[in-house]
Amino acid sequence: MDLIARISRQFQDNTRTTLDALEMLAAPIAGAIETITASLLDNGKILVCGGSGSSGDARRFAAQLVNGFELERPSLAAFALSADASTLAPIAGDPSPEGLLSRQILALGQPGDILLTLSAHGDSPRILEAIGAAHERDMRVIALTGADSKATTELLGPEDIHICAPAERTARIQELHLLILHCLCDGIDCLLLGVED
C-alpha cells in the first residue's frame, strides 16, 4: 500500500468537498452567526448538543463561546447538553436514551434561546427529540447535518437554519462541521466586537 498516495487522496477529497460546500453554505452560516449573536445580545443562551461522535464538537463549540475563540472578549452564555454525565444517566421516569437531551432543553431552554445541533450520521432520534423540545420552548434551531437528514429537514421550522454538509462520508461531514463551527465563532466575535475585516 502506498500510504503517501492514500494520504494525498484524503487531503484532496477534503479540499474538494470544502470548496464545493463554500457557495452552498456561506449564506446559512452567515444567517446562523446573525441569529446566535442577536440571541446573545438579547440575554439569550446557546444550548449545544451532538449525536454520538459529534458530542465532542458540541462541547468544544460551547467552550469556545464561554472561554473565547481567537479574540479577547467577555464570556458568552453557552452550554453543551451532552457534557453532564449525571444528567445523561438513565432517569427513572424516562429510561429511553432518546429523551435525555430533550429533557435538558425543557428544563433549561427559554424563548429567545438557540439550540445548535450536530449530527453527521443522518437523523439521530435523540437529536430529533431535542429539536422538538426546542420548538416546544419557543427556541430557534440551527441544525448541522450531513446529506442524509430528511427527517431533520422536515422537522425544522421556517425560522430555523439548516446547514447541511454536502458530503456522504462521515469524515468529510465532521471536517466541514468543525470548519463551520470555527466560522460561527469567528463571525460571532467579529459582530460582537465590531471587527470590520
CORMOSUL-V505602 format. One record per run of one state. SS is the DSSP state (@ for helix, = for strand, . for the rest). FROM is the first residue (numbers start at 0). LEN is the number of residues. Records with the same first field share a line. If there is no record, write none. Layout:
SS->FROM-LEN + FROM-LEN
This chain:
.->0-2 + 41-4 + 50-1 + 67-10 + 83-1 + 88-2 + 91-2 + 94-2 + 108-5 + 119-5 + 136-3 + 145-4 + 155-5 + 164-5 + 193-4
@->2-39 + 51-16 + 80-3 + 84-4 + 96-12 + 124-12 + 149-6 + 169-24
=->45-5 + 77-3 + 90-1 + 93-1 + 113-6 + 139-6 + 160-4
